[in-house]
Amino acid sequence: MGQEEQSGIIPPCKIRSVRAPTRGLGRPGKNLARKPKRSTTRSSTPKARKPDAPPFLTEANTSLWTEALIGAEILILHATPVYYGFGVPRGDGSGVVLVPGFLGTDLYLMEFHAWLRRIGYRPYFSGIGVNAECPNLLIQRCLNGTIDKALAETGRKVHLIGHSLGGVIARAVAGQRPRDVASVITMAAPIRGTAANRAVLHAAEAVRLRILEEHGPGVLPSCYTGRCTCDFLNSLRRKIPESMVETASYTRHDGVVDWRYCMTMNPEVDVEVPGTHIGLTFNPTAYSVVAERLARAHSPE
């Protein structure tokens, strides 16, 4: 078998005119031996290629390897005075609800939770479990109940702090309940659209398919995409009232999402901090920003 045949490529057929002998053969060309025709159909096996990004989502040119620096960020945090409550404004005892990011739980926010209590606030875990569900359902079934509990126990407006997808959820709740929220802080949260690393996008697509399979007609067909028309996305587009302090912190070294999608484009709201995407919840600079912005929400300027 020739090299071209082995490669699966069919070479063009070369045709020559042949004069057949006429003696003892009857009519010319009647008994000529013919070569079997070669199949011209192409193989139905598709060529292997890189999987495309899931529909409705945008792939960001980020490197997940930068997130490996989170260990160093935790060590640095424990070595700074900010972690022990020194050099930051004190809290007034108001409630702070923490919302974890995509595929995360309240557990990884325990360090953050303890620090908020240390500086004088009353922190609350979200109670949403694993953040791998329709955001609209998470708000209705879990988060609203946690906010109501914080309001009842503190007698004051609450503060919302969300990391990554949790920040997007927190921002949507702030739009839904402006009378109950004093401030909202998003940390590395893509509030202006979904642009993330390829691996994250495929994980999000897997979650979306599971949501559709589990809830069926209970959710919209475009659930977990930017095309969904549920209350969650409608609330995200609402304007934050001037009485509410809004903060959007981001890092240019984000290895998970495109940091430009984490900004509101308002210099009074956007705050850049060094570090990684996951590490913002263990970042002393981010902690200082949180303390200052929380204090601004309950202190006259």
N, C-alpha and C positions, 0 to 999 in steps of 0.2 A: 504494500500500500504506500502511495507516494506521500510526500511531506504535506502536500496541500490537502489530501484526503484525510490525513490524520488530524489536521487542524480543524476539520469540519467545514472548510470553504470549498465550494464546488467550482472547478476551473471552467472557463468557457469552452464549449465544444468546438473542435476544429473540423471543418467539413472539406473533403477533397472529392473531386469528380472521378469516378471509376468506370472504365470501359470493360464490360464483362465479355469473356469469350463466347462465341456463338456455336462452336462445334459440340455436338452431343449434349447440349444443355437446354435444348428447346428454345423458348423465347428468351431474348436477352434480358438479363437481370432477374429472371424468374426464380432461379435456385441459388442466388447469392446468399452467403451467410451474413447475417446482420448482427452487429454487436448489440447487446441488451442496453436499452436506454437507462441512463442514470436518473435517479430521482432528483427533481429540482425543488422539492419541498424543503423548507428550512426546519431546523430542529425547533421543537416547541419549548424546549427547556430555556428559560430566561437566563441571561447572564447575571452573575452575582454582582450586586452593587451596594453601596452604602445606603442604609435606610434613610428615607427622607424624614424631616421633622413632621410631627403630627399636625393635622389640619388645624387651622385657626390659631396656631402658635408660631412665635418668631424665635429662631435660634440665635443666641448671643455668642459672640466670639470670646468666651471666657475659659479659664483653666481651673478645673477643680483642685489641681495640685496646690494652689495657693492657700486653700482651706486647711492644709496640714499645719499651718502656723498657729492654729488655735491653741495648741498646747503651750506655746510661748506666751500667748496673750493671757492665759489663765495664771501662769506663774508671775507675770508682771503685775496683774491685778492684785494679787495677794501681797505684793511688795510695796504697794502705793498707799498713802494716807487716805485717799478717797474711799478705798474699800472699807476702812474702819470708821467712815463717817466724818473724817477731818477735812476741813477746807471746803465743805459744800453746804448750801443752805439747808436748814432743818425743815422737816415736814410739819404739817398742822393736824395730823391724824386723819386726814381724808383717805378715802378708799382708792386704791390703784388696782385695776384689773389687768392682768398680764395674759396675752394671747400668743400661743406658740406658732411656729412656722410650719410650712408644708412637711408632712410626715412626722412632725414633732409632737411631743406631749408636754404637759406641764413640768415633767421631771427635770428637763434640762434648764428650766428657768428657776430652779430652787435657789441657786446662788444669787440671782437677781432679786428674787423674792425676799431672801433674808437681808440683803443690803437695804432694800426699801424700808423694811421694818426697823432696821438699825438707825436710819436717818429720820425716823419719825412719822412714817406713813403706815397705813393699814392695807397691806397687799392681799390680793385675792387671786388664786389660780382660776383659769377660765372654766375648767370643768368639762371641756369639750372632748377629752380623751385624745385619740390620735387625729391630727388635722389631715384627714384624708376622706373628706365627706363634702357634700354640697354645702357651700358656705351659708346659703340661705337657711338650710335646715339646722346647721350648727348654731346660728344666731337665734333662731326661733326656739329650738329645743334646749339649748344649754346656756348660751352667753347672756341672753336677756334675763334669765333667772339669777345668774351670778351678779349682774348689775343691780337688779332689784334688791338682792340681799345686801350688797354694799351700801346702797342708798338707805335702806332701812336701819342698818347697824351704825352708820356714821352720821346720818342726818344731813349729809352734804352731797354736792355733786361729785361724781366720780371722775377719775382720770383713767384713760385707756392707753395702754402701751402694747403695741404688737410688733412682733419680729417677723420679717419676710412676709409670707402669705398671711400670717396673723396680723401684720400691720395693715394689710389691705382690708381684712375683716374689721379691724378696729376703726378704720377710717369710714367704712360703710355704716357701722353702728353709730358713729358720731353724727353722720348725716341723717340717720333715722331718729335719733334721740337727742337733739341739741339742747333741750331743757334739762337733761340729766347729766350731761358731760361737761366738765370744766376744761379739760384739755385732752388732746389726742397726740400721741407720739408714735411715729412709724420708724422702724429701724430696718434699713435695707429692704424696704417693701416696694415692689414694683407697682405703684399705685397708678401709673400712667399707661400700663399695658404689660402683657406677658412676653418678656424677652429673656430667655434663660438658656443655660447650658443644655446641649443636646441630651445628655443623660437625664437631666431633670425634666425636660419636655416629654421624654418617653415614659418616665414614671408618672407624670401628670396625665398622660393619655391613658395609661393603664388604670389609674384611679377613676378617670371619667367613664371608661367603659364599665367598670365595676358599679359605679353609681347608677348608670342607666339600666344595667342588668338587675340590680337590687331593688330600685325604686320604680322602674318602669314608668307608667303614666304619672307617678307622683312627682316627677321632675320634668323640666322642659327638655326637649331633644338636644338643645345646644348647651345644656348644663355643663359647668366647668370650662367654659370657653368665653372669649371676649364678646361673642355674639349673643350670649344669653340675655333675656329681657326680664329677668326676675327682679325682685325688690333689692337684692344685694347689689347688683351693678347699677341700678338706678340710684340707689343711695350713695354709691361711691362717686357718682357724678355731681352730687349736690354740693353747693357752695357751703363752706364752713362759716358760721356766723362770726362776726368780729368779737363777740364776747367770749368765744372759745379760743384758747391758745393752741395753735397747731404747730407741730414740729416734724420735719422729715429729715432724718439723718441717713447718710449714705457714705459708702467708701468706694474710692476709685479702684481698690484692689479686690473688688468683689469677684469671687470665682464661681458664683452660682447664677446671678442675674446681671443684666446690663445695668450698671449703676445710674445711667442717665434716665432710666425709667423710674427711678426711686425719688426723683425730684419733682417739686411742684412748679419750679421755675420762678418762685417768689423768694428773693434773697432774705426776706425776714422770716421765712419758714424753713428753708433748706439749710442744713448744717452738715458740713463734711467732716468726717472723722477718719483717722487712720485705722488700718486693721483689715480683717477678713469678714466675709458675710456672716458665717456662723459665730465668729468671735465677737461680734458687736455686743452680744449679751454677756460677755466677759471682759469688756474693754473699759479701762479706767477713764479714757477720754469720753466715751459714750455715757458712762455713768455720771460724769460731771455735767454733761449737757442735759441729761435727764433731770438731775437735781435742780439745775438752774431754771429749766423750763417749767417744772412742776411748781417751783416757788413763785414764778411769775404768774401762774394761774390763780394763786390765792393771795398774792401780795400786791398792793397798789404800786404803780410805777412812779 
